[in-house]
Amino acid sequence: MRVAILGAGGLGSVFGAALALAGVDVTLIARPAHADAIRRNGLKLTGVRGEHLIREPLTAVSDPKDAEGEFDYLILGVKGKDTDAALESANCLKDRTRTALSFQNNVVKEEILTQWLGDPARVIGFSTIEAGNLVEPGHVHNGLTIPTTNYIGEMDGTLTPRVEALADAFNRAGMGTKAVTNIRQVLWEKLTQICGAAAWSVSCLAGGKELAYPDGLVVPEGAAHYVQVGRDALAVYKAMGYTPQNFYAPVSKLKELDTVDDFDAVEMVMELGRGMQAQGYRGTTSMHEDVRRGKKTEVDWIIKPLIDKGHELGVPVPTLTAAYRIIKTLDTYLS
Ligand SMILES: NC(=O)c1ccc[n+]([C@@H]2O[C@H](COP(=O)([O-])OP(=O)(O)OC[C@H]3O[C@@H](n4cnc5c(N)ncnc54)[C@H](OP(=O)(O)O)[C@@H]3O)[C@@H](O)[C@H]2O)c1
């Protein structure tokens, strides 16, 4: 199996490292400093899978024209805002790509890849909760995994050998992965989950450079805001006809949020925050990280789609809309 990862930064490099460790032939298409460091010294992986230095079967290039051969799968790994430029630069790979997919956090990536390849039959859906960040060129940190960390599926809901083969490869790589017939639901539920978390964390914590995710959860007002943002997103998801499944248990709490009253929900969120603090967790959402680093966020890919869907379905989303407006204002001045 040959896999190319277009835009191998934090998460793309984690996937590339794990697949290469499982024997998959991986080509990372990355920024020059990262690609050069990997070619010189190998790719260093740290975090939840232990420490590894991977030299093969792994290749790193900085220009798609230098990616050699044909690819069974091309995985798009840039952030939403960089998608058009990355795909444009990779036009030379179109005829050498059998199937394309992306782990971006949005619900438009499959349509964009379909337009790029000009064929819906060459695109499959993918969703993940795995976490990765680029520590420095050549070194990626894998901060989170859970028992079922990836979902893969055909957009038409069938089960095919190409979906099962990729799921097998991820499972061999130690990433619990399911081939599913309901990938559209998984994608929308993931968006619901992270939309709530991202909208909450940036609208609550953006002003405090040192604040981590749990620091806001343990404040009663912060927890109440979290519950309200989450309830808005969940209301839209349910109006689409879906029932929460907690695909990403134990991280996902959507089923619980759906069943408890406001008082218990706030208590549940504060308890979650206290638990994270007790474990010394100091992380936060990638959207909060973007604001901290002064980089443009994915606000229009992660939050806006649920607001738009709410308007389309007549579901009021006042708290989510307020959070979106705050983040969009901050985002305007990020580069
Ligand atoms: N990281 C996570 O834990 C996580 C978890 C789940 C889902 N996701 C989703 O996965 C996507 C990627 O996230 P990420 O955290 O991996 O982002 P990231 O670390 O910024 O990685 C993307 C990489 O692509 C590079 N890039 C941008 N345009 C490129 C181009 N035209 N050619 C080659 N490389 C290019 C970026 O370089 P520059 O920085 O120089 O632009 C960066 O190194 C996002 O949609 C995110 O929401 C992330």
The ligand as an ORCA input file, in Angstrom:
! r2SCAN-3c Opt
* xyz 0 1
  N      -3.826     18.475     15.086
  C      -4.824     17.767     15.578
  O      -4.709     17.261     16.687
  C      -6.079     17.552     14.788
  C      -7.013     16.602     15.219
  C      -8.136     16.336     14.415
  C      -8.310     17.037     13.241
  N      -7.402     18.002     12.879
  C      -7.620     18.730     11.634
  O      -6.597     18.373     10.726
  C      -6.288     19.479      9.888
  C      -4.798     19.757      9.956
  O      -4.470     20.087     11.292
  P      -2.980     20.090     11.833
  O      -3.062     20.416     13.270
  O      -2.249     18.867     11.401
  O      -2.419     21.361     11.041
  P      -0.892     21.791     10.849
  O      -0.044     21.270     11.947
  O      -0.909     23.263     10.587
  O      -0.473     20.990      9.534
  C      -0.763     21.402      8.223
  C       0.572     21.550      7.537
  O       0.351     21.796      6.153
  C       1.297     22.795      5.762
  N       0.844     23.383      4.525
  C      -0.038     24.397      4.303
  N      -0.191     24.614      2.991
  C       0.631     23.713      2.364
  C       0.914     23.456      1.009
  N       0.337     24.144      0.020
  N       1.801     22.467      0.715
  C       2.400     21.758      1.705
  N       2.168     21.972      3.019
  C       1.287     22.935      3.341
  C       1.309     23.749      6.944
  O       2.434     24.608      6.880
  P       2.298     26.117      7.497
  O       2.006     25.959      8.958
  O       3.644     26.690      7.189
  O       1.195     26.773      6.756
  C       1.395     22.725      8.080
  O       2.720     22.300      8.279
  C      -7.166     20.631     10.359
  O      -8.337     20.697      9.597
  C      -7.498     20.238     11.787
  O      -8.706     20.816     12.244
  C      -6.285     18.262     13.613
*
